[in-house]
């Protein structure tokens, strides 16, 4: 149970827009061919993926990585 709480805390601290995009892609692409789903992701045809690619959080993630610090997610 302790491991489950640790995992839940780690997920809760993660980027909310990425989590939303993952949920949408998993749900919508469940019955698609892999390449079709990949094309939809890379073409930003899922609304949450499109939002993610143009978000402040996307820029923050890249900046934090370059600056070797933890990102501060805002969900926008």
GICOR-V319679 format. One record per residue. PHI is phi in degrees with one decimal (NA if undefined). PSI is psi as a letter, one per 30 degrees, with the letter a starting at -180 (999 if undefined). NEAR is the number of other C-alpha atoms within 10 Angstrom. Layout:
phi=(PHI PHI)
psi=(PSI PSI)
near=(NEAR NEAR)
This chain:
phi=(NA -62.9 -61.8 -63.8 -66.6 -63.5 -64.8 -61.7 -66.0 -64.7 -65.9 -64.7 -83.3 -77.6 -72.0 -63.1 -69.1 -67.1 -62.3 -64.4 -65.6 -60.4 -59.8 -64.5 -62.6 -61.2 -66.5 -75.8 -94.0 -52.4 -106.4 -94.9 -69.7 -54.5 -64.0 -63.9 -64.6 -62.2 -62.3 -67.9 -67.3 -68.0 -89.3 53.6 -89.3 -91.9 -54.7 -70.2 -68.5 -60.3 -61.8 -60.1 -63.3 -113.5 -95.1 -62.9 -62.7 -63.5 -66.5 -62.3 -61.1 -66.5 -63.3 -61.3 -62.3 -64.2 -89.9 54.4 -137.7 -74.3 -74.0 -113.5 -81.2 -114.8 74.5 -147.6)
psi=(e e e e e e e e e e e f f l j e e e e e e e e e e e e e g e g l k e e e e e e e e f g h f k e e e e e e f g l e e e e e e e e e e e g h l k l j k f g 999)
near=(6 7 8 9 10 11 12 11 11 10 12 11 12 14 19 17 21 18 15 14 19 14 12 16 19 11 10 12 16 11 9 10 9 11 9 10 19 14 11 15 18 12 11 15 12 18 12 19 22 15 16 23 15 11 15 14 21 19 14 16 17 12 14 13 12 9 10 9 10 11 19 13 16 12 15 13)
